[in-house]
Amino acid sequence: MKILSFFSKRIFPILLVNFIGILGYSIVIPILIFIVTDLGGNGFVYGILGAMYPFFQFIGAPILGRLSDRIGRKKVLVLSQTGTFIAWLLFLVALMLPNTQLWSSNSGFGGSYVMTIPLFLLFIARIFDGFTGGNVSVANAYLSDISTDEDRDKNFGMMGASTSLGFVLGPAVAGILASTILGEALPIILAAIISLIAILVILARLPESNPCMVDTGNLNFKSFRRFFQVEHKDCFSDKDVEGTANNTFKGVLKQKGIPLLFTIYFLTFLAFSLFYAGLPIYASTILEWTAIDLGIFLAYSSFVMILVQGPLLSYLSGKVSNNLLVGLGTLLLSVSFFLLSYSDIIILYIANTILSVGNGLMWPSFLSILSKTGNRSMQGAIQGYGNSMGSLASIFGLVLGGIMFESINVIVFIIGSGVFLLIFVLLLINYLQTRKNSIKINPTVETV
């Protein structure tokens, strides 16, 4: 009975959509570095390729987030997943094309690489996927729509657990499938199939969550604006409607607490981008791991996060403040990144465990805080611009991570450790200042 209430009918569809999307995405993580190198690239090209997705997501996510505030989360999720499906088809085409050289380079900055036609097509696929990649921000806005103050923390914990479960199965499946006779093509085929399933699940199982959507069932086709749900019902308060009209980036930044949260969003993604850029190169060169070894390492991390984000966060919900969980998780992440600089396998798995616990505590708690901050009718815009902060950080982190690892190796992880220490200092300063102000005004005010 507890399990059934844990996965309520209200939240289960969006958890399923999120899980399927992450599963399709994570399948390619352990094998992408090998695909890039097989097609003529190197660590520099891998970093640039990785940056294509967040760069174009930086452009597309706010557009999709604001669009979901107007036409509904469901339509935008379908659009986003369709873009992902097309991107995987382009991946498959790239693997079938001959390795024809376009140009080559041998410089101290980018190293030695050959740009081939299939490698160039991978860039096109990542660009297309990135521009339509509003899955995460719109899914978080959807979850914010259907959550109450009582179950918000638990719901975002479960969203994190569904993400982690996708990351558990994805890399593990990729490592197994890549060792078959079809090689890297089989995981890509599965990713495309999973993306198609996600589209069908959204269409069949996911109800619209936006409270301002117009019922289009009995509308005359001549009323185009209402048919496409551009006009809203008068369901928000005057204050909410005023906020919706000002959901530009400048307007969102005027919401109390948002500038700090967006800064934390940016710095967190910056640190993790250094990790994701450096780890595959680290694994394939210094550690001499195979795709299976890397897949097991990532799957273990996600398994630990499932335990933290599911049962543990559900237990802690209402007992421990989100602020404390974010602070504690940030400290653990700082320690784990520092330990990643050691090549001993035991230390690496200890670091991986600490990282997983820290990430499991910190990120869902942070997203819960973000979902409660600002005008509720602006959640699509807030989540979209927050996603853009992460995308902007990923652009720098993935490119710099690939370049920096070529020259300074594991020091990249130590730099990531320092970034998390900076986040903790910002949180501490903000907590002390807010607490001092809140005591003067109202001692019971919750601080962010």
KAGICOR-V305550 format. One record per residue. N is the residue number from 1. RES is the residue in one letter. SS is DSSP state (H for helix, E for strand, L for the rest). Layout:
N/RES/SS + N/RES/SS
This chain:
1/M/L + 2/K/H + 3/I/H + 4/L/H + 5/S/H + 6/F/H + 7/F/L + 8/S/L + 9/K/H + 10/R/H + 11/I/H + 12/F/H + 13/P/H + 14/I/H + 15/L/H + 16/L/H + 17/V/H + 18/N/H + 19/F/H + 20/I/H + 21/G/H + 22/I/H + 23/L/H + 24/G/H + 25/Y/H + 26/S/H + 27/I/L + 28/V/L + 29/I/H + 30/P/H + 31/I/H + 32/L/H + 33/I/H + 34/F/H + 35/I/H + 36/V/H + 37/T/H + 38/D/H + 39/L/L + 40/G/L + 41/G/L + 42/N/L + 43/G/H + 44/F/H + 45/V/H + 46/Y/H + 47/G/H + 48/I/H + 49/L/H + 50/G/H + 51/A/H + 52/M/H + 53/Y/H + 54/P/H + 55/F/H + 56/F/H + 57/Q/H + 58/F/H + 59/I/H + 60/G/H + 61/A/H + 62/P/H + 63/I/H + 64/L/H + 65/G/H + 66/R/H + 67/L/H + 68/S/H + 69/D/H + 70/R/H + 71/I/H + 72/G/L + 73/R/H + 74/K/H + 75/K/H + 76/V/H + 77/L/H + 78/V/H + 79/L/H + 80/S/H + 81/Q/H + 82/T/H + 83/G/H + 84/T/H + 85/F/H + 86/I/H + 87/A/H + 88/W/H + 89/L/H + 90/L/H + 91/F/H + 92/L/H + 93/V/H + 94/A/H + 95/L/H + 96/M/H + 97/L/L + 98/P/L + 99/N/L + 100/T/L + 101/Q/E + 102/L/E + 103/W/E + 104/S/E + 105/S/E + 106/N/E + 107/S/E + 108/G/L + 109/F/L + 110/G/L + 111/G/E + 112/S/E + 113/Y/E + 114/V/E + 115/M/E + 116/T/E + 117/I/H + 118/P/H + 119/L/H + 120/F/H + 121/L/H + 122/L/H + 123/F/H + 124/I/H + 125/A/H + 126/R/H + 127/I/H + 128/F/H + 129/D/H + 130/G/H + 131/F/H + 132/T/L + 133/G/L + 134/G/L + 135/N/H + 136/V/H + 137/S/H + 138/V/H + 139/A/H + 140/N/H + 141/A/H + 142/Y/H + 143/L/H + 144/S/H + 145/D/H + 146/I/H + 147/S/L + 148/T/L + 149/D/L + 150/E/L + 151/D/L + 152/R/H + 153/D/H + 154/K/H + 155/N/H + 156/F/H + 157/G/H + 158/M/H + 159/M/H + 160/G/H + 161/A/H + 162/S/H + 163/T/H + 164/S/H + 165/L/H + 166/G/H + 167/F/H + 168/V/H + 169/L/H + 170/G/H + 171/P/H + 172/A/H + 173/V/H + 174/A/H + 175/G/H + 176/I/H + 177/L/H + 178/A/H + 179/S/L + 180/T/L + 181/I/L + 182/L/L + 183/G/L + 184/E/H + 185/A/H + 186/L/H + 187/P/H + 188/I/H + 189/I/H + 190/L/H + 191/A/H + 192/A/H + 193/I/H + 194/I/H + 195/S/H + 196/L/H + 197/I/H + 198/A/H + 199/I/H + 200/L/H + 201/V/H + 202/I/H + 203/L/H + 204/A/H + 205/R/H + 206/L/L + 207/P/L + 208/E/L + 209/S/L + 210/N/L + 211/P/L + 212/C/L + 213/M/L + 214/V/L + 215/D/L + 216/T/L + 217/G/L + 218/N/L + 219/L/L + 220/N/L + 221/F/L + 222/K/L + 223/S/L + 224/F/H + 225/R/H + 226/R/H + 227/F/H + 228/F/L + 229/Q/L + 230/V/L + 231/E/L + 232/H/L + 233/K/L + 234/D/L + 235/C/L + 236/F/L + 237/S/L + 238/D/H + 239/K/H + 240/D/H + 241/V/H + 242/E/H + 243/G/H + 244/T/H + 245/A/L + 246/N/L + 247/N/L + 248/T/L + 249/F/H + 250/K/H + 251/G/H + 252/V/H + 253/L/H + 254/K/L + 255/Q/L + 256/K/L + 257/G/L + 258/I/H + 259/P/H + 260/L/H + 261/L/H + 262/F/H + 263/T/H + 264/I/H + 265/Y/H + 266/F/H + 267/L/H + 268/T/H + 269/F/H + 270/L/H + 271/A/H + 272/F/H + 273/S/H + 274/L/H + 275/F/H + 276/Y/H + 277/A/H + 278/G/H + 279/L/H + 280/P/H + 281/I/H + 282/Y/H + 283/A/H + 284/S/H + 285/T/L + 286/I/L + 287/L/L + 288/E/L + 289/W/L + 290/T/L + 291/A/H + 292/I/H + 293/D/H + 294/L/H + 295/G/H + 296/I/H + 297/F/H + 298/L/H + 299/A/H + 300/Y/H + 301/S/H + 302/S/H + 303/F/H + 304/V/H + 305/M/H + 306/I/H + 307/L/H + 308/V/H + 309/Q/H + 310/G/H + 311/P/H + 312/L/H + 313/L/H + 314/S/H + 315/Y/H + 316/L/H + 317/S/L + 318/G/L + 319/K/L + 320/V/L + 321/S/L + 322/N/H + 323/N/H + 324/L/H + 325/L/H + 326/V/H + 327/G/H + 328/L/H + 329/G/H + 330/T/H + 331/L/H + 332/L/H + 333/L/H + 334/S/H + 335/V/H + 336/S/H + 337/F/H + 338/F/H + 339/L/H + 340/L/L + 341/S/L + 342/Y/L + 343/S/L + 344/D/L + 345/I/H + 346/I/H + 347/I/H + 348/L/H + 349/Y/H + 350/I/H + 351/A/H + 352/N/H + 353/T/H + 354/I/H + 355/L/H + 356/S/H + 357/V/H + 358/G/H + 359/N/H + 360/G/H + 361/L/H + 362/M/H + 363/W/H + 364/P/H + 365/S/H + 366/F/H + 367/L/H + 368/S/H + 369/I/H + 370/L/H + 371/S/H + 372/K/L + 373/T/L + 374/G/L + 375/N/L + 376/R/H + 377/S/H + 378/M/H + 379/Q/H + 380/G/H + 381/A/H + 382/I/H + 383/Q/H + 384/G/H + 385/Y/H + 386/G/H + 387/N/H + 388/S/H + 389/M/H + 390/G/H + 391/S/H + 392/L/H + 393/A/H + 394/S/H + 395/I/H + 396/F/H + 397/G/H + 398/L/H + 399/V/H + 400/L/H + 401/G/H + 402/G/H + 403/I/H + 404/M/H + 405/F/H + 406/E/H + 407/S/H + 408/I/H + 409/N/L + 410/V/L + 411/I/H + 412/V/H + 413/F/H + 414/I/H + 415/I/H + 416/G/H + 417/S/H + 418/G/H + 419/V/H + 420/F/H + 421/L/H + 422/L/H + 423/I/H + 424/F/H + 425/V/H + 426/L/H + 427/L/H + 428/L/H + 429/I/H + 430/N/H + 431/Y/H + 432/L/H + 433/Q/H + 434/T/H + 435/R/H + 436/K/H + 437/N/H + 438/S/H + 439/I/H + 440/K/H + 441/I/H + 442/N/L + 443/P/L + 444/T/L + 445/V/L + 446/E/L + 447/T/L + 448/V/L
